[in-house]
Amino acid sequence: MKRVVVETLHLQTEVLGDVSLGEACQLCHVEIEFVHALIEEGALELADGHSVLDRGQFARLRKAVRLHKDLGVNPPGVALALELMDQL
């Protein structure tokens, strides 16, 4: 069961279930290449090896997008920042 609620002004998104990479890119307004770069850096993991993100990984993608868009951090820097935030 997938439920997605989006408020475009603040990008408030609720996901119950998996989201495809294409859907995730549309919801986060990001290119698929950026997501693939995050996967290569180890910052994101696909659900069961498929091309979908589970709820937790989608939330992680949203953090990554904010770091990238708001602060201009590149994918390797995003991966490092997320790793350091995980350790806190």
N, C-alpha and C positions, 0 to 999 in steps of 0.2 A: 504494500500500500504506500503510494507516494502522495505526499501533500506538500505543495510549495506555495507559500504566501510571500509576495514581494511588494514592498512599498518602495517605489523608485526613488523617492526623495532621500531616504536614509538607508536604502538597501537593507531593510529589515527582512530577513528571509528565514522561514521555518521549513525545515526539510525533515520529513518522516520517511525514511527509506533511502535507497540509492538514487543517485543522479548521474546521468551519462556525462561524459566529458563535454559534449556539445551543449547540453543544457547548462552545465556549470559555467562554461564560457559565456553563454548568453546572459545568465543571471548576474555574473560578476563583471560583465563588460570587458572581457580580456580575450586575447588571441590564444588559439589552441597551442601555438608554439611556446608561449610562456608557461602553460601548464605542463607541456612535455619537458621543458627545461627544468621545472621544479621536480618532476618525477625523476629525471636523470640525476639531479643533485641529491636525491633521497629525501626531499622535503615533503613529498606526497607519496602515498601508496594507493594503488588501485585495489578495489574490493575484489578479493579472490582472483587476482590476476586479470580481471576483465577491464574493459574501458569504462568503468563506473567508479564514482566516489561514494563512500558511505557518508553518513551524517557527520561524523567526526572529521573526516578528511575534507568534506565540503567546508566546514567551519575553518579548518586550517587554511584552505585555499583563500577564503575571504580575508584572513589575516595577512596572508602573503600578498594578496592584491593591494591591500591598504599600505603595506610597507613599500611595495613597488611604486604605486601611484602617488602616494602622499610624500614619501621621502626619497623617491628615485633610486631605491636599492635594486641592484641587479639580482638575477636568480641565485648565484652562489651566496651573495650576501643575505638574501632572504632565507636561504636554507640555514645559514649560520645563526641568524637572528632567531628563527623558530626553534632551533636546537637549544640555544641559550635560554629562551623563554620556557622551554620544556623542563629545563633543569631547575628553574626557580621554584 
